[in-house]
């Protein structure tokens, strides 16, 4: 099951929503979602842009 919507954009647009999703995933034990969001956040911090399709 896919929980994350399509995401793409720059750091200033995605960082806050991704942090909110990460907190939710950690709270409810969705480890795969939390790991994917962590990967996207790392990519944002390094490249300034991330995409999840």
Order of alpha helices (4+ residues) and beta strands (2+ residues): beta-alpha-alpha-beta
